[in-house]
Amino acid sequence: MRGRGTDMEDSARRGKYRTVEESVSRRSMAAERRNSRTSRLSNLYLFAYNSLQAFGWSVSLFRILRSVVITKSVDGAYAAAGELICLLQAAAFLEVLHGALGIVPSGVLFPLMQWAGRTHFLLAIVRRISEIQESPSVFITFIAWCLSDVIRYLHYALNCLKCCPPWVTYLRLSFCLHSKKYLLLWHSCW
């Protein structure tokens, strides 16, 4: 009678694996395939999320600019796109969850701080006080958010596809550095 060996030795005798190392190698390859599938799914999800956010912020920008052209005034930015911007900002809480779940490397703190600051300004102040809604400051804030977020989400979406052109990366990096000073200068003219 033959004595019983380990499962791996039995598998090797039956011809499944030649060695224990091959068995371990096959297990690690299976784990890599699972991780690869998970990575592709999360990448597809992030592409969809970032594309929808870029589209939403583009629509907001279009609505604000159309309102300015039609009314020849910057006072109607909130009336033109405020509700859509509130929705986009509420959906941006998913970015905090992305960091918490490890889908993106950003972590939780910085996305949470950005989301909380914007959401507080938008929902607790602008949405509740109608006099502020018609302020040029809201127009400037919304234009800055729309421009920066269209560029940012477009950059993220294209990076998910690994086909982000250098000019989008340049816009992403340079707009944040220079836009605020020009918008503040413009705001000081009022």
N, C-alpha and C positions, 0 to 999 in steps of 0.2 A: 504494500500500500504506500501510495505517495503521501507525504506530509503536505499540509496546506501552507502556502506562503501568503504574502501580502496581496492585496487586490492588484497592485501594479505588476507584481511578479506573475500573478495569474493571467492578467491581460497580456503580458509579454509572451507567456507560454501559448496562449490561444492565438497569437499572431496579431493582436491589435496594435501593440507597440513593441518596438524592439528593445527599448531601454526605458529606464525610469526618467531619464532626461527628456526623451521624446514625449513622454506622457505630460511632463511639466510644461514643455514647450507648447504642446497642443492646447493645454489649459490656458496658458498665457495668451496664445493667439485668439482663443475664443473670447477671453476677457477684452482683448484689444478690439475685436469686432463689435462687441456690445458697446464699448466706449465710443467707437467710431460712429455707430448708429445713433447713440445718444448725442454725440457731438454734432452730427448732421442735423438731427431734429432740433436741437437748441439753436443751431446756426440758422436754420430755416425759419424758426420762430422769431429770432432776433431780426432777421431780414424783413419779415412781414411787419413786425412791430415798428421798426425804424422807418420803413417805407410809408406806413400809414401815418406816423407822426410827421414825417417830412411833407406828405401830401396835405395833412390837416393844417400845418403851419403855413404852407403855400396858399391854401384857400383863405386862411385868415389874413395874410398879407394882401392878397388880391382884393378881398372885401374892404379892407381899410383904405387901400389906395383908390379903389373905385369910389368909395364914399367921399374921399378928399376931392377927387376930380369932379364929381357930381355936385357936391355942396360948396366947393371951394373954401372949405373950412376943415380944421383938424379936430373940431369939437365932437365929432360923431364916431370916433374910433371904437368906443365901447359898444355903442348901438349897432355898429356894423359887424363886429366880430367878437364881442365880449363873451357871449354864451359859448361859442365854439372854443375860444381860448380857455374858458373855465373847464370845459370838457377835456381838452387836450392836457391841461395842467393836472386835472384829477387823474387821468390815465397815466401820467408820468410817475405816479407812485409805483408803478410796476418796475421802474428802474431801481427803486430801493429793494424790491423783492429780488430782482435779478442779481444784485450784489449779495443779498443775504443767502440766496441759494447757490451762489458760486458760478452762475451762468456767465457772468462778466467779472473781470478782475478789479472792478472799482471799489468793492467793499460796500459798506452800508452808510457810513457816516456822511461822506460828501454828497452823495445823491439825496440823502435825507435832509441835509441842511439846505440844499438848493430847492428841493421840492417844498419844504416847510416854509422857507422865506417867500417864495413866489406865491404859494397857495395862501398864506396869511395875507399878503398884500392884496391879492386878487379877490379872495372870497370874504375876508373879514373887513376890508376897507373899501375897495373900489366897488364891489358888487352891492354893498349895503348903503353907500352914500352917493345919492344921485348927483350931487353937485360936483363931486370928484370925477364922475364918469365923463363929464364934458370938458375936463381939463386937458390942456395941451400936454401935460406931464403923462397922462395915460396914453395919449397918442405916441409920444416918444418912447415910452416903455414898451408898448405893444409892437412898434416898428422894430425896436432893438431885439425883442424876444423873437419876433417872426424871422427876421434876417438871420440871427444867430442859430435858431433852431432848425430852420430849413437847411442851412449849411451843415450843422452838426449831425442831424439825422440822416441827411444824404450821405455824408462821410461814413457814418456807422453802417448804413445799409450797403454801400458799395464795398466796404471792408469785409462784410459778411460774404460777399461774392468773390473776394480777393481780386477785385478789378477796379480799385479806386485810383482815378487818374491823379497825377501830382498836383494839378491846378486846384482840385477839390481839397486836397490836404493843405495846400498853401492858403486857400480861402479860410479853411477851418482854423488854422493857426494864426493867421494875420488879422482876421476880422475881430477876434476877441481882444486883441491888443490895441487896435486902433479905433474901433467903432465907438467905444464909450466916450472917448475924449471929444469926438466930433459931435456926438449926440448931446453931450453936456454943453458944448459951446453953442449949439443950435438952441438948446433949451434956455441958455442964459440971455438970448436975444429977446425972449418974451418977457 
